[in-house]
Amino acid sequence: MTGPAQEGRKLRRSFGWLAALGVILVIAGIVGLVYVGLATLTSMLLFGWLLLVGGLVGLLHAIESRGSSFFWLGVVVAALNIAAGVVVIRHPEGSAEALTMFAALLFLTGGLFRLVGSLVVRGPQFGLTLLQGAFGLLLGILVLVNWPESSRYVIGTFFSLALLFDGLGLIAIGVGGRRIAEMVTDEGIPGKPGAPG
């Protein structure tokens, strides 16, 4: 009986670590929402380093597969990633402005297409699609009207909200998984030795 009990303890400990990681992400998200400018710069630098490291890994992979038909394509994609990573790391503010403009245009076009689509199709989700389209259009207009000043807080806000919601999700999974693990172990099954009641 020690085997299942030990496995149950390991499982509960794993879910506990998952919940702890969720708490760290929630704290990082809240700090990011308080210091949005710092969160924007941090996310841009992180993005730049990811591009740079991904480009270097892609270049190594392309060199290993030289002689294949995809060699030059791999080299070009890796070189573009490396160049983009260097630019983002050296100019995070300018990169944030460009990315904010791109995000605003995505919100605008996505909102416009949803609005028009909901009015033309008038499906069962008409009201929800219309609301999503109007929200996306309004968000795109608000970001564009305040651009480039909006680039200081838009990306940081999205990055911090993503951390916050991911952290809350991990906490929910960790706490729920821990409870389920407690229920299915021998200690939590009624009638078993050592079970409550």
C-alpha positions in Angstrom: 0.0 0.0 0.0 3.0 2.3 0.2 3.3 2.5 -3.6 -0.1 4.2 -4.3 0.3 6.4 -1.3 3.8 7.6 -2.4 2.5 8.2 -6.0 -0.4 10.2 -4.5 2.0 12.3 -2.5 4.2 12.9 -5.6 1.1 13.9 -7.6 -0.1 16.3 -4.9 3.4 17.8 -4.7 3.4 18.3 -8.5 0.1 20.0 -8.4 1.3 22.1 -5.5 4.3 23.3 -7.6 1.9 24.1 -10.4 -0.2 26.2 -8.2 3.0 27.9 -6.8 4.1 28.8 -10.4 0.6 30.2 -10.9 1.0 32.5 -7.9 4.3 33.7 -9.2 2.7 34.5 -12.6 -0.2 36.3 -11.0 2.2 38.4 -8.9 4.3 39.2 -12.1 1.1 40.1 -13.9 0.0 42.5 -11.2 3.4 44.1 -11.0 3.4 44.4 -14.8 0.0 46.2 -14.6 1.3 48.6 -12.0 4.5 49.3 -14.0 3.2 49.0 -17.5 6.1 50.9 -19.2 8.6 48.5 -17.6 6.4 45.5 -18.7 6.4 46.8 -22.2 10.2 47.1 -22.4 10.6 43.7 -20.6 8.3 42.0 -23.1 10.0 43.6 -26.1 13.5 42.5 -24.8 12.2 39.0 -24.1 10.7 38.9 -27.6 14.0 40.0 -29.1 16.0 37.4 -27.2 13.6 34.7 -28.3 13.9 35.7 -31.9 17.7 35.8 -31.6 18.0 32.4 -29.9 15.5 30.9 -32.2 17.4 32.2 -35.2 20.7 30.8 -33.9 19.1 27.4 -33.3 17.5 27.5 -36.7 20.9 28.4 -38.3 22.6 25.5 -36.5 19.8 23.2 -37.7 20.1 24.5 -41.3 23.9 23.9 -41.2 23.4 20.3 -40.0 21.0 19.7 -42.8 23.1 21.2 -45.6 22.7 19.3 -48.8 19.0 19.1 -48.4 16.5 21.0 -50.5 15.5 23.2 -47.5 19.0 24.4 -46.6 18.8 27.9 -48.1 15.3 28.4 -46.9 16.4 27.5 -43.4 19.4 29.9 -43.6 17.3 32.8 -44.8 14.6 32.3 -42.1 17.3 32.0 -39.4 19.1 35.1 -40.7 15.8 37.1 -40.7 15.1 35.9 -37.1 18.6 36.9 -35.9 18.4 40.3 -37.6 14.9 41.0 -36.2 16.1 39.9 -32.7 19.1 42.2 -32.8 16.9 45.1 -34.0 14.3 44.5 -31.2 17.0 44.2 -28.5 18.8 47.4 -29.7 15.7 49.4 -30.2 12.9 48.1 -27.9 11.0 51.4 -27.9 10.8 51.7 -31.7 9.9 48.0 -31.9 7.1 48.5 -29.4 5.8 51.4 -31.5 5.8 49.2 -34.7 4.2 46.3 -32.9 1.6 48.5 -31.3 0.7 49.9 -34.7 0.4 46.4 -36.1 -1.8 45.3 -33.2 -4.0 48.3 -33.7 -4.5 47.6 -37.4 -5.3 44.0 -36.5 -7.9 45.1 -34.0 -9.4 47.5 -36.6 -9.6 45.1 -39.5 -10.7 42.2 -37.3 -13.4 44.3 -35.7 -14.6 45.7 -39.0 -14.8 42.2 -40.5 -16.7 40.9 -37.5 -19.1 43.8 -37.6 -19.8 43.5 -41.4 -20.0 39.7 -41.1 -22.5 39.8 -38.3 -24.7 42.3 -40.1 -24.6 40.3 -43.4 -24.9 36.7 -42.0 -27.1 37.4 -38.9 -26.5 34.0 -37.5 -27.5 32.6 -34.1 -24.5 34.4 -32.4 -25.4 37.8 -34.0 -25.4 39.9 -30.8 -22.1 38.4 -29.5 -20.3 38.8 -32.9 -21.6 42.3 -33.2 -20.3 43.2 -29.7 -16.9 41.6 -30.4 -16.6 43.5 -33.7 -17.6 46.8 -32.1 -15.1 46.2 -29.2 -12.3 45.3 -31.6 -13.0 48.4 -33.7 -13.1 50.7 -30.7 -9.9 49.2 -29.3 -8.1 49.7 -32.6 -9.3 53.3 -32.9 -8.3 54.1 -29.3 -4.8 52.6 -29.8 -4.3 54.4 -33.1 -5.6 57.8 -31.9 -3.0 57.8 -29.0 -0.1 56.3 -31.1 2.9 56.4 -30.6 2.3 57.3 -26.9 0.0 54.2 -26.6 3.0 52.0 -27.5 4.4 52.6 -23.9 1.5 50.7 -22.3 -0.5 48.6 -24.8 2.0 45.7 -25.2 2.9 45.8 -21.4 -0.8 45.7 -20.5 -1.5 42.7 -22.8 1.7 40.9 -21.6 0.7 41.5 -17.9 -2.9 40.4 -18.5 -1.6 37.2 -20.2 0.6 36.5 -17.2 -2.2 37.2 -14.8 -4.8 34.9 -16.5 -2.2 32.2 -17.2 -1.3 32.3 -13.5 -5.0 32.1 -12.4 -5.4 29.1 -14.7 -2.4 27.3 -13.3 -3.6 28.0 -9.7 -7.1 26.6 -10.6 -5.5 23.5 -12.2 -3.0 23.0 -9.3 -5.6 23.3 -6.5 -8.2 21.2 -8.4 -5.7 18.6 -9.3 -4.4 18.4 -5.8 -8.0 17.9 -4.5 -8.6 15.2 -7.1 -5.3 13.5 -6.2 -6.4 13.5 -2.5 -9.7 11.9 -3.4 -8.3 9.1 -5.4 -5.5 8.0 -3.1 -6.1 5.3 -0.6 -6.4 7.8 2.2 -9.3 9.5 0.6 -11.3 6.3 -0.3 -13.9 5.3 2.4 -13.5 1.8 3.7 -9.8 1.6 3.0 -7.3 1.4 5.9 -6.4 4.9 7.1 -9.4 6.5 5.3 -11.4 9.1 7.2 -14.8 7.9 8.3 
